[in-house]
């Protein structure tokens, strides 16, 4: 049950921009002084969701994995973290195909993408 072919096909997420400038700035303008706090909540929430994806993978729980990936994709789209959107979408599709048990590499890629987004956003916010 090697998932490398699947991941390689979607591995171009690393080529995606880390942050969608327009979406990020729109959200920053909308939330004004609350933006930095919201971003920190987003990061904490993403870590919890990634852990939940790991748990769903270990339990071969495609239904829960789908729901968690869907929520992660939505939150990431709102903030404009494009790599997380791409990977979450791929995880949703894997869960729809009942293949969450084969997604360890993609879930770890989500964790890497989150770290990259956090570094980039914190740099922009001068945190």
C-alpha positions in Angstrom: 0.0 0.0 0.0 2.6 2.5 -1.1 1.2 6.0 -1.4 4.3 7.6 -2.9 2.8 7.7 -6.4 -0.3 9.5 -5.0 1.8 11.9 -2.9 4.3 12.5 -5.8 1.4 13.5 -8.0 0.3 16.0 -5.3 3.8 16.8 -4.1 3.9 19.9 -6.1 2.3 21.6 -3.2 5.8 22.7 -2.3 5.8 24.7 -5.5 2.6 26.5 -4.4 3.0 29.9 -2.9 2.8 29.6 0.9 0.4 32.5 1.3 -2.2 33.8 -1.1 -1.4 37.5 -0.8 -4.9 38.8 -1.7 -6.8 36.5 0.6 -4.3 37.1 3.5 -4.5 40.9 3.1 -8.3 40.8 2.8 -8.6 38.9 6.1 -6.1 41.2 7.7 -8.1 44.3 6.6 -11.3 42.7 7.8 -10.2 41.7 11.2 -7.8 44.7 11.8 -6.4 44.5 15.4 -7.9 41.0 16.0 -6.0 39.5 13.1 -2.8 38.5 15.0 -4.8 36.8 17.7 -6.9 35.0 15.2 -3.8 33.8 13.4 -2.4 32.3 16.6 -5.7 30.5 17.3 -5.6 29.2 13.7 -2.1 27.7 14.2 -3.1 26.0 17.5 -6.3 24.7 15.9 -4.4 23.3 12.9 -2.0 21.4 15.2 -5.0 19.8 17.0 -6.6 18.9 13.6 -3.3 17.4 12.3 -3.2 15.3 15.4 -6.8 14.3 14.8 -5.9 13.3 11.3 -3.1 11.1 12.6 -5.5 9.5 15.0 -8.1 9.0 12.2 -5.4 7.4 10.0 -4.3 5.0 12.8 -7.9 4.0 13.3 -8.6 3.8 9.6 -11.5 6.3 10.2 -12.2 7.8 6.8 -15.3 9.6 7.9 -13.7 11.5 10.7 -10.6 12.1 8.5 -12.8 13.6 5.8 -14.5 15.9 8.3 -11.2 17.1 9.9 -9.6 17.6 6.5 -12.6 19.6 5.3 -12.5 21.9 8.4 -8.8 22.4 8.0 -9.2 23.2 4.3 -11.9 25.8 5.1 -9.9 27.5 7.8 -6.8 27.5 5.6 -8.7 28.9 2.6 -10.0 31.8 4.8 -6.5 32.7 5.8 -4.9 32.0 2.4 -2.5 29.3 3.4 -2.4 27.7 0.0 -0.3 24.6 0.7 -2.5 23.6 3.6 -5.6 24.0 1.3 -4.0 21.8 -1.4 -3.0 19.1 1.1 -6.3 19.1 3.0 -8.1 18.8 -0.3 -6.0 15.8 -1.3 -6.7 14.2 2.1 -10.4 14.7 1.7 -10.2 12.9 -1.6 -8.1 10.1 -0.1 -10.8 9.7 2.7 -13.5 9.7 0.1 -11.7 6.8 -1.6 -11.4 5.1 1.8 -7.6 5.4 1.8 -6.8 7.4 5.0 -4.7 4.5 6.3 -2.2 5.2 3.5 -1.8 9.0 4.1 1.0 9.2 6.7 3.3 11.0 4.4 0.6 13.5 3.3 -0.4 14.2 6.9 3.3 14.9 7.8 3.5 17.1 4.7 0.6 19.1 6.2 2.6 19.5 9.4 5.6 20.8 7.4 3.3 23.2 5.4 1.8 24.5 8.6 5.3 25.2 10.0 6.2 27.0 6.7 3.0 29.1 6.8 3.6 30.0 10.5 7.1 31.2 9.9 6.0 33.3 6.9 3.0 34.8 8.6 4.9 35.5 11.9 7.5 37.3 9.8 4.8 39.4 8.1 3.3 40.2 11.5 6.7 40.8 13.0 6.0 38.3 15.8 
